[in-house]
Amino acid sequence: MPFDLDLIKSVYEKMPSRIAKARQILGRPLTLTEKILYSHLFEAGPTKELPRGKAYVDFSPDRVAMQDATAQMALLQFMLCGRDKTAVPSTVHCDHLIQARVGAAHDLKDAENENSEVYSFLSTISNKYGIGFWKPGAGIIHQVVLENYAFPGGMMIGTDSHTPNAGGLGMIAIGVGGADAVDVMSGMAWELKMPKLIGVKLTGKLSGWASAKDIILKVAGILTVKGGTGCILEYFGEGADSLSATGKGTICNMGAEIGATTSLFGYDGKMGEYLRQTSRKEIADLADGIIEHLRSDKDVYDDPKKYYDQLIELNLSELEPHVNGPYTPDAAWPISQLAAKALEHGWPLEIEVGLIGSCTNSSYEDITRAASIARQAKDKNIKAKSEFTITPGSEMVRFTTERDGLLEVFDAVGGIVLANACGPCIGQWARHSKDPNKKNTIVTSYNRNFAKRNDGNPNTHAFVASPEITTALALAGTLTFNPLKDKLKTEDGKEVLLDEPKGLEFPPKGYAVDDPGYQEPAADGSNIVLNVSPDSDRLQLLEPFAPWEGTDLHNLMLLIKAKGKCTTDHISMAGPWLKYRGHLDNISNNLLIGAINFFNDKPNTVKNELTGEYGGVPDTARAYKAKNIGSVVVGDENYGEGSSREHAAMEPRLLGVRAIVVKSFARIHETNLKKQGMLALTFDNPADYDKIQEDDKISILGLTSFAPGVPLTMELNHKDGSNDKITLNHTYNEIQIEWFKAGSALNLIRQGIVA
């Protein structure tokens, strides 16, 4: 029997009347996004129009999903809220802590030994609070959710930025920080500003080397890494209906790279077939019965410009394969231009490693398309010029592809199968580099390629492509190779052209798995005891943050003025730091160590105003905190881009940072800061960023009358005795201001539950 069947029936029973009411209130046809959002209001149903991009709205998601790195902090916070059980179905997935070293079996065993304390804690706390637990090796959270939990018309949140993957099954699935997950698991409303809508009309049909991945690579080039901020992307059209459900998932997954709140597709026959193939016929039948509510109204599809805030049109029949990078996922290059661009920019041409898989591209279809290229190499006697790794998305995919002989094909060309986990995609990669100081190139089928993202090496130029293009480039070993027209040399000196990739949406013999890796929670967890050793360096029980003192903030120090791109990887690195995700004090030793200091162009080197000496960012913050002096972080555009990791908000909070002042924020990070009682503020005039000097004493004024829509003032007292007053904007509403005053959203939740 499928998971959550009764819940899904309940959602579908309520949808028709709520959609009808919303259509009546808005007085027009509805998009699919609006149907799902208005059906999931925290109140009983829609009562008024909720303006896009303006109204803060309380929603009631159907479920919560957490990966192991973020689940630790989320559940440590949940322990403080006073509930005996989660209010909605929730799951934990152990996919982030497995480091890729030599191969699946060895790496999984190492991870189980090294992370035993954390896995035991997550298993026990899941049991106690009624949370489903997916063991190490079960698979990557988003693939497991797509195979087991995602359903058309549903709404979920997940503590990972690529939660939108579930949009491939027509679900509004949004990446959040752990504090948001605590809201929902504790039965509270989940707040979101009503998103704007970007419609993406797909016409034509993919063929040849072009794949679903190329659609989102193209869209990323159009919208850039912040073009989707505050928006939901809704894909539709004949081209959309022609894509497999897992292909749709790939597109929605990587929508996180353009800052989108989420992405989704309307329910169609491809989704219905995927549900049936993954043993969820009952859900497919239910969805078929209300299909008109699981797609936009016909008038929307007929005249989309009237109903979306922005419209993009792509003809899939004309779409060329893309390779995006390096250093940013929106640098989009059609394969026909890649060689010239590589030569023009002086990128290293030799590809040292090709990596396929990850949550973005690890479905059965992805692996069959890549395997069709690898099989040609085997049959035509071509040796891969680059190292090559394969990451299955779940144990079900791994078991099925092994049964069907696909993994042997990769083995024949030197491919190494890694554990069913995130691995190199999130920096969990013990890369065997020939020379880490040498500029080098890798190509992946992942989603994100920021500097140092995959291997911690700033000299690595990472490019993102489809699994089949990645495989072809790994065979050739050079960025100048275009598999659509260039030939490869066989071991006996012949020149051959690769045939177009061929893939299968579903395994001919059906999916199979011996042990999917699922642990069902105890029916009654009230007697389960949670023990966290005070001497542990991996886990630490939380203490509530202090409430606001009721005054303006004076004489704050500048901790760092970050220059240029400052993602969550710069603010709180992953890789080896992942092991401290359950210990806030220890992981705070990576605070902003990747950010570039504006005043000296160096990472992790800032001036300590107490001593006049330069030192690490965390050390300097701790020195200020020890003297009860608050500090301020200043940043550039799209600050906090990337992962949903709330550690990037909790670490500065712990170390005494009172305000983050930037030109603009990425959505998830801004929310995370608010949840932790931080001030997330933006320059009214972005040019005021240039007025911040290294030795400034800073005051934040206007807090005693802090109110929605009313700017605050930052006073800069410069070392030469002069000063500047700068206007700072904010997006706080009344409840978010209460979070700030209480010290955090969790403090407010706990007060309410205790009361």
HELIX and SHEET records of a PDB file:
HELIX    1   1 LEU A    5  LEU A   26  1                                  22    
HELIX    2   2 LEU A   32  SER A   39  1                                   8    
HELIX    3   3 ASP A   68  PHE A   78  1                                  11    
HELIX    4   4 ALA A  104  GLU A  114  1                                  11    
HELIX    5   5 SER A  116  TYR A  129  1                                  14    
HELIX    6   6 ILE A  141  ASN A  148  1                                   8    
HELIX    7   7 THR A  163  LEU A  169  5                                   7    
HELIX    8   8 GLY A  178  MET A  185  1                                   8    
HELIX    9   9 ALA A  212  LEU A  223  1                                  12    
HELIX   10  10 GLU A  238  ASP A  241  1                                   4    
HELIX   11  11 ALA A  245  MET A  254  1                                  10    
HELIX   12  12 GLY A  255  ILE A  258  5                                   4    
HELIX   13  13 GLY A  269  GLN A  277  1                                   9    
HELIX   14  14 LYS A  281  GLY A  289  1                                   9    
HELIX   15  15 ILE A  291  HIS A  293  5                                   3    
HELIX   16  16 LYS A  298  ASP A  302  1                                   5    
HELIX   17  17 PRO A  304  LYS A  306  5                                   3    
HELIX   18  18 LEU A  316  GLU A  318  5                                   3    
HELIX   19  19 ILE A  335  HIS A  345  1                                  11    
HELIX   20  20 TYR A  364  ASP A  379  1                                  16    
HELIX   21  21 GLU A  395  ARG A  403  1                                   9    
HELIX   22  22 LEU A  406  ALA A  412  1                                   7    
HELIX   23  23 GLY A  423  ILE A  426  5                                   4    
HELIX   24  24 PRO A  467  ALA A  476  1                                  10    
HELIX   25  25 THR A  568  ILE A  571  1                                   4    
HELIX   26  26 GLY A  575  TYR A  580  5                                   6    
HELIX   27  27 LEU A  584  ILE A  587  1                                   4    
HELIX   28  28 SER A  588  ASN A  590  5                                   3    
HELIX   29  29 VAL A  617  ALA A  626  1                                  10    
HELIX   30  30 HIS A  647  LEU A  654  1                                   8    
HELIX   31  31 ARG A  667  LYS A  675  1                                   9    
HELIX   32  32 PRO A  686  LYS A  691  5                                   6    
HELIX   33  33 LEU A  703  SER A  705  5                                   3    
HELIX   34  34 GLU A  734  ALA A  742  1                                   9    
HELIX   35  35 ALA A  745  VAL A  754  1                                  10    
SHEET    1   A 2 TYR A  56  PHE A  59  0                                        
SHEET    2   A 2 TRP A 190  LYS A 193 -1                                        
SHEET    1   B 6 ILE A 172  GLY A 175  0                                        
SHEET    2   B 6 MET A 155  GLY A 158  1                                        
SHEET    3   B 6 ARG A  63  GLN A  67  1                                        
SHEET    4   B 6 SER A  90  HIS A  93  1                                        
SHEET    5   B 6 GLY A 132  TRP A 134  1                                        
SHEET    6   B 6 TYR A 518  GLN A 519 -1                                        
SHEET    1   C 4 THR A 262  PHE A 265  0                                        
SHEET    2   C 4 CYS A 231  PHE A 236  1                                        
SHEET    3   C 4 LYS A 196  THR A 203  1                                        
SHEET    4   C 4 GLN A 310  ASN A 315  1                                        
SHEET    1   D 2 HIS A 322  ASN A 324  0                                        
SHEET    2   D 2 ALA A 332  PRO A 334 -1                                        
SHEET    1   E 5 ILE A 416  VAL A 417  0                                        
SHEET    2   E 5 GLU A 387  THR A 391  1                                        
SHEET    3   E 5 ILE A 351  GLY A 357  1                                        
SHEET    4   E 5 ASN A 440  THR A 444  1                                        
SHEET    5   E 5 THR A 460  VAL A 464  1                                        
SHEET    1   F 2 LYS A 487  LYS A 489  0                                        
SHEET    2   F 2 GLU A 495  LEU A 497 -1                                        
SHEET    1   G 8 LEU A 553  LYS A 561  0                                        
SHEET    2   G 8 SER A 631  VAL A 634  1                                        
SHEET    3   G 8 VAL A 657  VAL A 662  1                                        
SHEET    4   G 8 LEU A 679  PHE A 683  1                                        
SHEET    5   G 8 ASN A 723  ASN A 729 -1                                        
SHEET    6   G 8 LEU A 712  ASN A 717 -1                                        
SHEET    7   G 8 LYS A 697  LEU A 701 -1                                        
SHEET    8   G 8 LEU A 553  LYS A 561 -1                                        
SHEET    1   H 2 VAL A 606  LYS A 607  0                                        
SHEET    2   H 2 TYR A 614  GLY A 615 -1                                        
END                                                                             
